[in-house]
Amino acid sequence: MNMITHGSGEKDDPWILKTPPLSSEFRAWRDESKDPPALVVEVGATVLSYQLRALDDAHAMLVAHGDWMELGNADEGKPVKEGTLEAWARSPDNPVGGYYGLRKGYRGRFANYVAPVLELLGLADLEHNPRNNRIRGRVPE
């Protein structure tokens, strides 16, 4: 399980999470005041944001997929391996028709930051190996 230290997922009380390999810490929170509502991720001085609906959409996709899926983490503009969570998060065939990331130039690394939030919320199981981690959807009890 992700090493969460505290947080409710609000801007003034963010979740403190670690990337899948547990190598880097980041902060994340929901910002429903944005248009569209966003999941905001802060990594050091860098701020990324993804459409908040990505949590529900990715969960539904993973449950429908039914098995483990590679994360395939990559920066925007870098090639991604087909069949990975990262490829899905930028595919024209996903529910938003492309990137879930909202800030051009910082729309990648979806699998690195959204997957731990899915795990925290009990929506997914996530591996925490040094490399090549996978995720699978979980149906909440």
C-alpha positions in Angstrom: 0.0 0.0 0.0 1.2 3.5 -0.7 2.9 5.2 2.2 0.4 8.0 3.0 1.4 10.2 5.9 -1.7 12.3 6.1 -4.3 14.3 4.2 -7.9 14.4 3.3 -7.3 15.3 -0.4 -8.2 19.0 -0.1 -5.8 21.8 -1.0 -5.2 22.8 2.6 -4.8 19.1 3.6 -3.4 17.3 0.6 -2.7 13.6 0.4 1.0 12.9 0.8 1.8 10.0 -1.5 4.8 8.2 -3.1 5.2 7.2 -6.7 4.7 3.5 -7.5 8.4 2.5 -6.9 8.1 4.4 -3.5 11.1 6.5 -4.7 9.6 10.0 -4.7 7.0 11.8 -2.5 4.3 14.1 -3.9 1.2 15.9 -2.8 -2.2 15.6 -4.4 -5.6 17.1 -3.9 -9.0 17.6 -5.6 -9.8 21.0 -6.9 -13.4 21.1 -8.0 -13.4 24.8 -8.5 -11.3 24.4 -11.7 -13.0 24.1 -15.1 -12.9 21.1 -15.6 -12.5 19.9 -12.0 -8.9 18.7 -11.4 -6.7 16.4 -9.5 -3.7 18.6 -8.7 -0.3 17.0 -8.2 2.6 18.9 -6.7 6.1 17.4 -7.1 8.7 19.8 -5.6 8.1 23.1 -7.4 6.3 21.4 -10.4 2.5 21.4 -10.5 0.6 19.1 -12.8 -3.1 18.6 -13.1 -5.4 16.0 -14.6 -9.1 16.0 -15.1 -10.7 14.8 -11.9 -12.9 12.5 -13.8 -9.8 10.5 -14.7 -10.2 8.7 -11.3 -13.6 7.3 -12.2 -12.7 6.7 -15.9 -9.5 4.9 -15.1 -11.2 2.8 -12.4 -13.9 1.8 -14.9 -11.4 0.9 -17.6 -9.3 -1.1 -15.2 -12.2 -3.1 -13.8 -13.4 -3.8 -17.4 -9.8 -4.8 -18.3 -10.0 -7.3 -15.5 -6.3 -8.2 -15.1 -3.0 -6.5 -14.3 -2.0 -3.7 -16.7 1.5 -2.2 -17.0 1.8 1.4 -15.9 4.0 2.5 -18.8 4.8 5.9 -17.2 6.2 8.5 -19.6 6.6 12.2 -20.0 4.4 14.1 -22.5 5.8 13.8 -25.9 7.7 10.6 -25.2 6.5 7.4 -26.8 4.4 5.1 -24.7 3.9 1.3 -24.8 0.5 0.3 -26.1 -1.7 -1.5 -23.7 -0.5 0.5 -20.6 -2.3 2.8 -18.3 -0.2 5.7 -19.7 -1.2 4.9 -23.3 -4.9 4.8 -22.3 -4.6 8.2 -20.5 -3.6 9.9 -23.8 -5.5 7.8 -26.3 -8.1 9.3 -28.6 -10.2 6.3 -27.7 -10.5 7.1 -24.0 -13.6 8.9 -22.6 -12.2 12.4 -23.1 -10.6 11.7 -26.5 -7.0 12.3 -25.5 -4.9 13.5 -22.7 -6.4 13.7 -19.2 -3.5 16.1 -18.3 -4.6 19.7 -18.3 -1.3 21.6 -18.5 0.4 21.4 -21.9 4.0 20.2 -21.6 3.0 18.5 -18.3 0.2 16.1 -19.4 2.2 12.9 -19.2 3.3 10.8 -16.2 -0.4 10.0 -15.5 0.5 6.5 -14.4 3.1 7.8 -11.9 0.7 10.1 -10.1 -2.8 9.0 -10.7 -2.2 5.3 -10.0 -1.2 6.0 -6.3 -4.4 8.0 -5.8 -6.5 5.2 -7.2 -4.7 2.8 -4.8 -5.3 5.2 -1.9 -9.0 5.5 -2.7 -9.3 1.7 -2.7 -10.1 1.6 -6.5 -7.0 -0.3 -7.6 -4.2 -2.6 -6.5 -0.8 -1.3 -7.4 2.7 -2.9 -7.4 5.6 -1.2 -5.8 8.7 -2.7 -7.4 11.7 -0.6 -8.4 10.6 -0.8 -12.1 7.8 -2.1 -14.4 4.9 -1.8 -12.0 1.4 -2.9 -12.8 -2.1 -1.9 -11.7 -5.4 -3.6 -11.6 -8.9 -2.3 -10.8 -10.6 -3.2 -7.6 -14.3 -3.1 -7.0 -14.8 -1.3 -3.6 -16.6 -3.4 -1.0 
